[in-house]
Amino acid sequence: MPRRQKTLGHIAALLTILIWGTTFVSTKVLLQDFTPVTVLFTRFVIGYAFLWCLKPRWMPFSGWKKEFLFAGAGLTGVTLYFLLENIALTYTLASNVGIIVAVVPFFTALLAHFLIKGERFTPRFFLGFVAAFSGIFLIMANGAFVLELNPAGDLLALGAAFVWAVYSILMKKIGVNTSNMVTCTRRIFFYGIVMMVPALFLLPVNFDWDLFIRPVNAANLLYLGFFASALCFLAWSRVVEVLGAVKSSVYIYMVPVVAVIASALILGETLTWISITGILLTLCGVMISEYRKKG
């Protein structure tokens, strides 16, 4: 791989992580004027429209089994994950959500152990598991007893992490590659949007045009839809192809760090020693469990 491509890969990875790490803050800002499902639906409609502009070609039908996998990925990776995350942000701090969803690798490893051949637990997995969930307990306890936050928000964030792990397993089974990444992502977005429709009737919504055209709201919705949902998803696929899964995973660990810093700077969220200890334990646990020796 040419050095220039690797350098561009590192730059793309850093920019992607900076955007993903700040999405919790951006969503939190939007939730002051909109309901969780309103933000979710609008965000992915914008992302879906952009993907059509990027590659305006139909994806050929490849069998019902593949379509069911796409539908499952849309349900878990789009509808349920972001709905749980958005609702969680109405109850707890953006920094809490950013840290808790970092435990996705644990749930992914847990599901892969039972569903994917050749994926087995290691002693490091259990050590990291204990450390990370001890950290999550401290974060939740700190919110409930010190900051007087509703622990339901942290539990919803934990549920979002589990749902994303299911999505990760489905994506492995779909077998997406860079040649069809745009069309596959668009198909997943399509199913995710379709499965949001019942939520539009069951949960509160407020499609108020006067709120949409406010500069702060319009900017954040475009940021989430165009950059975070569509562009970053495609960019990350390229990053993994250029840098490899192991080097790319190092950047993933920076997402909660960016979320914490952005929440403190933009939202003014304060950190206590209890929450800082919980954050460090969670991050260390994830890194321990994901560590791999060089072959």
N, C-alpha and C positions, 0 to 999 in steps of 0.2 A: 504494500500500500504506500503510495507516494507520501512524503512528509507533509506536503501542502494540504492534501486531503485530510490527514490526521489532525493537522492544526485547525482546519475548518470544522472538523468533527468536534473538537474540544470547545471551540467557540460556540457552535450550535448547541452543544449540550449545556453549556453554562447559561446561554440565553434562555433556553427552554426551561431549565430549572428555576431561573429567576422569575419567569412568567408563572409557572405552575405554583411556586411558593407564595406568590402574591394573590392567587385566585381566591384564597380564603378571605382575604381582606376586601377584595373587590366585591365578592358576593355579600359579605357582611354589610358593606355600604349600601348595596342595592336593596337589601332586606329592610332598610328603613322606610322605603316607599312601596315595595312590592312583596307579595307573598312568595314562599319558597317555590311553589310550582310555576308561578308566573315567570320568575327568573330562569328556572330550568327550561321551560318550553321555549321562551324567546331566545335564549342562548343557543340552543341546538338547532333551531330553525335558521338562525344566522349562519351557523357552522355548516349546515346542510346545503344552504344556498351557495356558500362559497365553494364547497367541494364540487358542485355542479358547474360552476363557472370555471373551475380549474380543469375539469375533465368532463365535458358535456357528452359523454357516451354511456349508453346503457350497459350494465353488467349482465352478461349472458347467464341464463338459468343453468345451474350446475347440479340439480337434483334436490329433492325435498330434504334429505338429510343435512345437506349444507345449508339450506334455507332455515331449517330449525335451529342450527347452530348460530346462524346470523341473528335470528330472532332472540335466542337465549342471550347472546352477547349484547344485543340492544337493550333487553330487559334489565340485565345485571349491570353492565358497564355504563349505561346512559341513564335509564329511567330510575332504577332503584338506588344506585350508588349516589347520584347527584341529588336525588330527592332526600335521601337520608342525610347527606352532608349539608344540604341547604337548611333542612329543618333543625339539624344539630346546631347550626350557627345562630339560630334564634334563641337558643337556650344557654349556650356556653361561649367561651372566648374563641376567637379565630385561631389563636396560638394553640389552644388545646386540641382543636380539630386537626390542625396541621401536624401535631405530634402524634396523635392517636392513629391517624390513618397510615402512619409510617410502619405500622405493624403488619401491613399487607403481606410481606414475605412469609411471615409465620403461618398465616391462614393458607397461603398458596402452597407452602411446603406440606402442610397438614392434609390438604385435599389431594395434592399430587401423590402423596404417599399411598393413598388408597385408590386413586383413579388412573394414575399414569404408571406404566410399567417402567421399572428401573429407577424410580424416584423413591429414595429411602431416607429415613431420619439419620442424623449423625449426633454424637454426644454434644457437639457445639450447638446444635439446634435447641436441645433442651436447656442448656446453660443460658443461651440467649433468650429463650422463651421466659425463663424465670426472671431474668434481669429486666426485660422489656415490660412485662406485665406488672412487676413490682413498681416500675416507673409510672405506668398508667394508673395504678391504684393511688399513688401519691398525688398525681395530677388531679384525679377525680376527688380525692379527699380534700385537697387544698381548695378546690373550687366550691365544694359543698360547705366546708366549715370555716374557711378563712375569707373567701370572696363572696360567699352566699350565692353561689350559682346553682342551677338545677343540674344534678348529675345525670339526668335523662339525656342531656345534650351530649355528654361524653359517651354514654352507652349507645346513642344513635351513631356517633362517629365510629365506634367500634364495630357496629353492625355494617356501616358503609365499607369498612376495611374488609370484612368477611365477604361481602357481596362482590367487591372488586377482585378478590381472590378467585371467586367462581368465574368471573369474567376472564381472568387470566388463563384459567384452565380451558375454557371454551376457545379462546384465541389460539392456544396451542393446538387444539384439535382442528380448528379451521385451517391453520397453516398459512397465514398471510405472509406474503413477501413484498418487497419493494415494487415489483412490477405491477401489482394489482392493489397497492395500498390505498390509493385514492378511491377506487370503486368499492373496495371492501369496507373501508371506513364509512363511505357514504351509505352503503347498504345497512350497516350497523346503526348509523344515525337515523336512518329512515324507520327501522323497526323501533328504535328507542322513542322517537317522536310519536309514532302510532300508539305505542303502549302508554304514553303520557296522557292521551286523550281522556280515558276514564278519570284520571286524577283531576282533570280540569273541571269535571262535574261534581266530584266528591269532595274536593278541597277548595278553600277560598282562593279566588283569583281576582286580579284587578288590572285589566288591560286598559289603563287610563292613558290616553294619548298625551295629555298635558304632562304626565309624569315621565313618559318615554322621551319626550323632546327636551327635557331638562339636560343641560350639558353634562353634568356629572353622571346621570343615569345612562344617557346615550353612550358616553365614552366607556363606561364600565361594561355595558352590554356588548358593545363592539369588541372590547378587549377580551371578554370571556368567549364570545362566539367565534370571532375571526382568529385571534391569536391563540388563546388557550385551548379551544375545542378542536379547531381544524388544523391550523398551521403547526402547532406544537406536536400534535399527534403524528403528523406526517414527518416532521423534522426529527422526532425521536426515533422513528423507524430507521431513518438514514444514519443517525448517530450510532445505533446498535450495530448496523451493518459495517460502519467504518471503524469504530473503536472496539467492538466486541461486547458481549454481554457483561463480562466481569468489570471492565473499565467503566462501562456506562453505569453500572450499579453504584459506583462510588458517587457519582453525581446525584443519584436518586436520594442518597442520605442527606443531601443538602436541602431538600425540599422543606422539612420541618424547621430547619435552622432559618431559612429565608422567611418562612411563615411567622416565626416568633419575632424576628427582627422587624419585619414589615408591620406586624400587629402593634408592636410597641411604638414605632415611629409614626404610623399613620392613624391608628385607632387609639393610641395612648394606653394600651393594655399594660398593666403592671405585672411584674414577676416577683414572686416571693422565693425564699430559699427552698421551701418545700417543692414548689413547682419547678425550680431550676434543677433540683436533685432528681425529680421525676423525669424531666426532659433528658438529662444526661444518662440516666439508667435505661430509658427507652431506646435512645440512639445507640448506646453501647450494646444493648441486647440485640438489636437488629444487625449491627455490624459483626458481632461475634457469630451469630447464627449463619450469616451469609459469607463468612470468610472462607476462602478456598486457597489451598496451597498450590503453588505453581507446579505444573506438570513437568 
